[in-house]
């Protein structure tokens, strides 16, 4: 067998959804039998897979009656659906029925609904069983390290409380990695792992393509960039940074397999792709950051470049959640860069002088801890209000500008013109608030 054939077999093996399903079962994920019948196997009538997720849309529903209990699915020792079968021994049937009911009640406590319903597509997760709750919560936390809620708290926390320079440059690398990853998805166009056999614990990103995993890319790029940016600038043992980076990356990558959203090959490709992007662009991150802050016309170039990249990415494929995420990422990056430029020009925010480096990790005092908490609370409330206000303004405005009916907001947001405009402007202002408006507020109330 030639090397090319062996490599092809390895890639097929790493992409096999059975590998994902095996990992899920090993970690305690089970797909319960619903409403007295198993879903039909792939290839048989009634098992039409979704275009990208591979999940049959016509699955049996959980009955509403009897408090939503799920009964036994087959005849067993004279019992069918919790009731004795005709002709069965009464004592045996009664004992088995009681045992079956206890088993059913115990099993129901371990069944939960899929995570993160998609408000745009209306898609909801399936019911599944969990035998290991520690791994369930651990991997749910791991996958959140690649979602919007984490980004909108983690980056501002660094900029407001720890080191604005590290925060800005971390955002630059994050934008590059996520943008190139999202574009690669729409170029390669590989579907999500087929379900069944995979159990989809999350459906929010089910409309996106699978290769490469942008969660794996983000989970690789952020911790490695943090180590590169902080080691030598801050005083801490390198081994601590490496251990945190390895644990962070492993947790995010494994969580995507656990949730059934990516194959092993998707994860490996995302990891390697992120390493490649870091190797190419990290040497220039200081140059990019200095340009953003100091060049007179940098805001005009930043806004134009990010907008052009957004328009290009929207032409790669039909609608999916990746398009909105791409516009959101580009808008946030442009807003943070423009806010940093404005803050630098008026002298509101300046980096620490080189003679103060390396920085010592500050001791935690009641005053310092109280200021950190106040900055986070006040800043996050401001960002949330900004996001709500901009969303309320930009969607109707974009619909009016492009002549699109705004009666059905969900449908209107799937139009390229609306989604790009709304996401770019909304998250551009959120990013601008992170590096300029919120620091101005902190200066005015004495929290800077």
C-alpha positions in Angstrom: 0.0 0.0 0.0 1.4 3.4 -1.0 1.9 6.3 1.4 -0.9 8.2 -0.4 -3.3 5.4 0.2 -2.4 5.1 3.8 -2.8 8.8 4.3 -6.2 8.7 2.6 -7.3 5.8 4.9 -6.1 7.8 7.9 -8.1 10.9 6.9 -11.2 8.8 6.3 -10.8 7.2 9.7 -10.3 10.5 11.5 -13.4 11.9 9.7 -15.6 8.9 10.6 -18.6 9.9 12.6 -18.5 6.6 14.4 -15.3 7.8 16.1 -17.2 10.8 17.5 -20.1 8.7 18.6 -17.7 6.3 20.4 -16.1 9.2 22.2 -19.5 10.4 23.3 -20.5 7.0 24.6 -17.2 6.7 26.4 -17.9 10.1 28.1 -21.4 9.0 29.1 -23.6 10.5 26.3 -26.6 8.4 25.3 -29.4 8.9 22.8 -32.6 7.7 24.5 -35.3 5.8 22.7 -38.2 8.1 22.1 -41.9 7.5 22.0 -41.7 3.7 21.6 -39.5 3.6 18.5 -35.9 4.1 17.5 -35.2 6.5 14.6 -34.8 4.8 11.3 -31.2 4.1 10.2 -29.7 6.2 7.6 -30.6 5.2 4.1 -34.1 3.9 5.0 -37.4 5.7 4.5 -38.0 8.5 7.0 -34.3 9.1 7.7 -33.6 12.0 5.4 -30.6 13.8 6.8 -30.3 17.6 7.1 -28.3 19.3 4.4 -25.4 20.0 6.7 -26.0 18.3 10.0 -27.0 14.9 8.9 -29.8 14.8 11.5 -33.2 13.4 10.5 -35.8 16.2 10.9 -38.7 13.8 11.3 -37.8 12.3 14.6 -40.4 10.8 17.0 -41.5 13.3 19.6 -41.8 12.8 23.3 -45.5 12.3 24.2 -47.0 15.2 26.2 -49.4 13.0 28.2 -48.6 11.5 31.6 -46.2 14.3 32.5 -44.0 13.8 29.6 -42.7 10.4 30.8 -40.9 8.2 28.4 -42.1 4.6 28.6 -40.2 1.4 27.9 -39.9 0.9 24.1 -40.4 -2.8 23.7 -41.9 -6.0 25.1 -39.8 -7.4 27.9 -40.8 -10.2 30.2 -44.5 -9.8 29.5 -44.5 -6.0 29.7 -45.0 -3.6 26.8 -45.0 0.2 27.4 -45.2 -0.3 31.2 -48.4 -2.5 31.0 -48.6 -6.4 31.4 -49.0 -8.1 28.1 -51.9 -10.5 27.5 -51.2 -14.0 28.6 -48.2 -13.1 30.7 -47.7 -14.4 34.3 -49.3 -11.7 36.5 -46.7 -11.9 39.3 -43.7 -11.7 36.9 -45.3 -9.0 34.8 -46.1 -6.9 37.8 -42.6 -7.2 39.2 -41.1 -6.4 35.9 -43.4 -3.5 35.3 -42.5 -2.0 38.7 -38.8 -2.4 38.1 -39.2 -1.0 34.6 -41.0 2.1 36.0 -38.3 2.7 38.5 -35.7 2.4 35.8 -37.6 4.8 33.6 -37.9 7.4 36.3 -34.2 7.1 37.1 -33.3 7.4 33.5 -35.5 10.4 33.0 -33.5 12.4 35.5 -30.5 12.0 33.3 -32.1 13.2 30.1 -31.7 16.8 29.0 -32.6 19.0 26.0 -29.9 20.1 23.5 -28.0 23.2 24.2 -28.3 26.7 22.7 -31.5 26.8 20.6 -30.9 28.7 17.3 -33.2 31.7 17.3 -32.7 32.4 13.6 -33.3 29.0 12.3 -35.7 27.8 15.0 -33.8 24.6 15.3 -33.8 22.9 18.7 -31.6 20.3 20.2 -32.7 16.7 20.7 -33.2 14.9 24.0 -30.3 12.9 25.1 -29.0 11.0 28.1 -26.1 11.9 30.3 -24.4 9.4 32.6 -21.4 11.5 33.6 -22.5 15.0 34.7 -18.9 16.1 35.6 -17.8 15.7 32.0 -21.0 17.2 30.7 -20.5 20.5 32.7 -16.7 20.4 32.0 -17.1 20.2 28.3 -20.0 22.7 28.3 -17.6 25.1 30.0 -14.9 24.2 27.5 -17.1 25.0 24.5 -18.2 28.4 26.0 -14.5 29.4 25.8 -15.1 29.8 22.1 -18.5 31.6 22.2 -19.6 35.2 22.2 -20.3 35.4 25.9 -16.7 34.5 26.7 -15.2 36.9 24.1 -17.3 39.9 25.3 -16.1 39.4 28.9 -12.6 38.1 28.4 -11.2 40.8 26.1 -12.6 43.8 28.0 -11.4 42.4 31.3 -7.8 42.4 30.0 -8.1 45.9 28.5 -9.8 47.4 31.5 -8.0 45.7 34.4 -4.8 43.9 33.4 -2.9 45.1 30.3 -4.5 47.1 27.4 -1.5 46.4 25.1 -1.9 42.6 25.5 -5.6 42.9 25.1 -5.4 44.9 21.9 -2.8 42.5 20.3 -4.7 39.5 21.4 -7.8 40.8 19.6 -5.8 41.4 16.4 -4.7 37.7 16.4 -8.2 36.5 17.3 -9.7 38.5 14.4 -7.2 37.0 11.9 -7.6 33.5 13.1 -11.4 33.5 13.2 -11.8 35.3 9.9 -9.5 32.9 8.0 -11.1 30.0 9.7 -14.7 31.0 8.8 -13.7 31.7 5.2 -12.0 28.2 5.0 -15.3 26.6 6.2 -17.2 28.2 3.3 -14.6 27.2 0.8 -14.1 23.6 1.9 -17.8 23.0 2.6 -17.6 19.8 4.6 -20.8 18.9 6.5 -21.1 18.3 10.2 -20.7 14.7 11.5 -23.7 12.6 10.5 -26.4 12.1 13.1 -27.1 9.3 13.8 -24.7 7.9 14.9 -23.5 11.1 16.5 -25.7 12.8 19.1 -26.0 16.5 18.5 -25.8 18.1 22.0 -25.7 21.6 20.5 -27.5 23.0 17.4 -26.7 26.7 17.4 -23.9 26.3 14.9 -25.4 23.3 13.1 -26.1 25.3 9.9 -22.4 26.0 9.5 -19.9 23.8 7.7 -17.5 21.7 9.8 -13.9 21.9 8.4 -11.9 23.4 10.1 -13.2 23.8 13.7 -13.0 27.5 14.5 -13.6 26.6 18.2 -10.4 24.6 18.0 -8.6 27.5 16.2 -9.7 30.0 18.8 -9.0 27.6 21.7 -5.4 27.2 20.2 -4.7 30.8 19.2 -5.9 32.6 22.3 -3.9 30.8 25.0 -0.7 30.5 22.9 -1.0 34.2 22.0 -1.4 35.0 25.6 1.8 33.2 26.5 3.7 34.8 23.7 2.4 38.3 24.6 2.8 38.1 28.4 6.0 36.0 28.9 8.9 38.5 29.4 6.4 41.3 29.9 5.0 39.9 33.1 6.9 38.0 35.8 5.7 34.4 36.0 7.2 30.9 35.4 6.9 29.8 31.7 5.8 26.4 32.8 2.6 27.9 34.3 1.7 29.5 31.0 2.4 26.4 29.0 0.3 24.2 31.3 -2.7 26.6 31.1 -2.4 26.8 27.3 -2.3 23.0 26.9 -5.3 22.5 29.3 -7.3 25.4 27.6 -6.6 24.1 24.1 -7.4 20.4 25.0 -10.6 21.3 26.8 -12.0 23.4 23.9 -11.0 20.8 21.3 -12.4 17.8 23.1 -15.6 19.7 24.0 -16.5 20.0 20.3 -16.2 16.3 19.7 -18.2 15.6 22.9 -21.0 17.9 21.7 -21.0 16.1 18.4 -20.2 19.2 16.3 -16.9 18.2 14.8 -15.0 15.1 13.7 -11.5 14.4 14.9 -10.1 15.5 11.6 -11.9 18.9 11.9 -10.2 19.4 15.3 -6.7 18.5 14.1 -7.1 20.7 11.0 -8.3 23.6 13.2 -5.4 23.2 15.6 -2.7 23.1 12.8 -4.3 25.9 10.8 -4.3 28.2 13.9 -0.6 27.3 14.5 0.2 28.2 10.9 -1.7 31.6 11.1 0.2 32.4 14.4 3.5 31.5 12.8 2.8 33.8 9.8 1.2 36.8 11.4 2.4 37.0 15.0 5.8 38.6 14.1 3.8 41.5 12.7 1.3 42.0 15.5 3.4 44.8 17.1 3.6 46.6 13.8 -0.1 46.3 13.2 -0.9 47.5 16.7 1.4 50.5 16.4 -0.1 51.4 13.0 -3.6 51.2 14.4 -2.7 53.6 17.3 -0.4 56.1 15.7 -1.1 56.5 12.0 -3.3 59.5 11.4 -5.6 57.9 8.9 -5.6 54.4 10.3 -9.4 54.4 11.3 -10.4 55.0 7.7 -8.2 52.1 6.5 -9.3 49.8 9.3 -13.0 50.4 8.7 -12.7 50.1 4.9 -10.5 46.9 5.1 -12.7 45.1 7.6 -15.9 46.0 5.7 -14.3 44.8 2.4 -13.3 41.5 4.1 -16.9 41.1 5.4 -18.4 41.7 1.9 -16.0 39.1 0.4 -16.8 36.5 3.0 -20.6 37.0 2.5 -20.2 36.0 -1.2 -18.6 32.6 -0.5 -21.8 30.7 0.2 -25.5 30.8 1.0 -26.7 31.9 4.4 -25.4 30.3 7.6 -24.6 31.5 11.1 -20.9 31.7 10.1 -21.7 34.8 7.9 -23.1 36.7 10.9 -20.3 35.6 13.1 -17.7 36.8 10.5 -19.3 40.3 10.3 -19.5 40.3 14.1 -15.8 39.4 14.5 -14.7 42.0 11.9 -16.9 44.7 13.4 -15.6 44.1 16.9 -12.0 44.1 15.6 -12.5 47.4 13.7 -14.2 49.0 16.7 -11.6 48.0 19.2 -8.8 49.3 16.9 -10.5 52.6 16.2 -11.3 53.1 19.9 -7.7 52.4 20.8 -6.6 55.0 18.1 -8.9 57.6 19.5 -7.9 57.0 23.1 -4.2 57.2 22.1 -4.7 60.5 20.2 -6.4 62.3 23.1 -4.0 60.8 25.7 -6.7 58.8 27.5 -4.9 55.5 27.3 -1.1 55.1 27.1 1.0 52.0 27.4 3.4 51.4 30.2 7.0 52.6 29.6 9.6 50.0 28.8 11.7 50.7 31.8 8.9 49.4 34.1 9.0 45.9 32.5 8.8 43.2 33.4 5.6 43.7 35.4 5.1 42.0 38.7 1.7 40.3 39.3 0.0 42.7 41.7 -1.1 41.6 45.1 -4.9 41.4 45.7 -6.2 44.0 48.1 -9.8 44.9 49.0 -9.5 48.2 47.2 -8.0 46.7 44.0 -10.5 43.9 44.0 -13.4 46.3 44.5 -12.3 48.4 41.5 -12.0 45.4 39.3 -15.5 44.3 40.1 -16.9 47.8 39.6 -15.2 48.2 36.2 -16.5 44.8 35.0 -20.0 45.4 36.2 -20.3 49.0 34.9 -18.5 48.2 31.7 -20.6 45.1 30.9 -23.8 47.0 31.6 -22.7 49.8 29.2 -21.7 47.2 26.5 -25.1 45.4 26.9 -27.0 48.7 26.6 -25.0 49.7 23.6 -25.6 46.4 21.9 -29.4 46.6 22.5 -29.7 50.2 21.3 -27.6 49.6 18.2 -29.5 46.5 17.3 -32.8 48.3 17.7 -31.6 51.1 15.4 -29.6 49.3 12.7 -32.0 46.5 11.7 -34.9 48.8 10.8 -32.5 51.4 9.3 -30.9 48.7 7.1 -34.3 47.3 6.0 -35.4 50.8 5.0 -32.1 51.6 3.2 -32.2 48.4 1.1 -36.0 48.2 0.7 -36.5 45.0 2.6 -39.6 44.3 4.6 -39.0 44.3 8.3 -42.2 42.5 9.2 -40.3 39.2 9.8 -37.1 40.1 11.5 -35.7 36.6 11.4 -36.1 36.4 7.7 -34.8 40.0 7.2 -31.6 39.2 9.2 -30.8 36.4 6.8 -30.4 38.9 3.9 -26.7 39.8 3.3 -27.3 43.5 3.3 -29.2 43.5 6.6 -27.0 41.1 8.5 -23.7 42.6 7.4 -24.9 46.2 8.2 -26.5 45.3 11.5 -23.7 43.1 12.8 -20.8 45.3 11.6 -22.3 48.5 13.0 -23.6 47.0 16.2 -20.4 45.2 17.2 -18.2 48.0 15.8 -19.8 50.3 18.4 -19.4 47.6 21.1 -15.7 47.3 20.2 -15.3 51.1 20.1 -16.9 51.3 23.6 -14.5 48.7 25.0 -11.4 50.8 24.2 -12.7 54.4 24.2 -16.2 55.0 25.6 -16.0 52.8 28.7 -12.5 54.0 29.6 -13.8 57.6 29.3 -16.6 56.7 31.7 -14.1 55.2 34.1 -12.0 58.4 33.9 -15.0 60.5 34.7 -16.1 58.5 37.8 -12.6 57.9 39.1 -12.2 54.3 38.2 -9.3 54.6 35.7 
